[in-house]
Amino acid sequence: MILFVEYPKCSTCQKAKKWLDAHNIDYTDRHIKEENPTAEELRAWHEKSGLPLKKFFNTSGMLYKSMGLKDKLPDMSEEEQYRLLAADGMLVKRPVIVGEDFVLTGFREKEWEEKL
């Protein structure tokens, strides 16, 4: 079963959800504001994804920008970054899709077709 972590008002999340439904892919839906990923989940997802940790940050989000994270992240430890991401779901790049042996952040149709 695939875990689909989303913010329902996010247009990219809505597109991704339509794509999953159109391709008859079963998933469990999780609202990122109501049930924010824990630091432990984020660590596990990051390790499984093979992506740089920065790819888990919603760099276009208002919160990211207002906190000046572009300049602060390079000086933060991975542990501090996990805790920061776990503190507010709006900092997390979405949607996040978690499969048995992969994790994807954001919605890039070609990438999703290859993995799913």
Stockholm file with secondary structure:
# STOCKHOLM 1.0

chainA/1-116         MILFVEYPKCSTCQKAKKWLDAHNIDYTDRHIKEENPTAEELRAWHEKSGLPLKKFFNTSGMLYKSMGLKDKLPDMSEEEQYRLLAADGMLVKRPVIVGEDFVLTGFREKEWEEKL
#=GR chainA/1-116 SS CEEEEECTTCHHHHHHHHHHHHTTCCEEEEETTTSCCCHHHHHHHHHHHCSCGGGGBCTTSHHHHHTTHHHHGGGSCHHHHHHHHHHCGGGBCSCEEECSSCEEESCCHHHHHHHC
#=GC SS_cons         CEEEEECTTCHHHHHHHHHHHHTTCCEEEEETTTSCCCHHHHHHHHHHHCSCGGGGBCTTSHHHHHTTHHHHGGGSCHHHHHHHHHHCGGGBCSCEEECSSCEEESCCHHHHHHHC
//
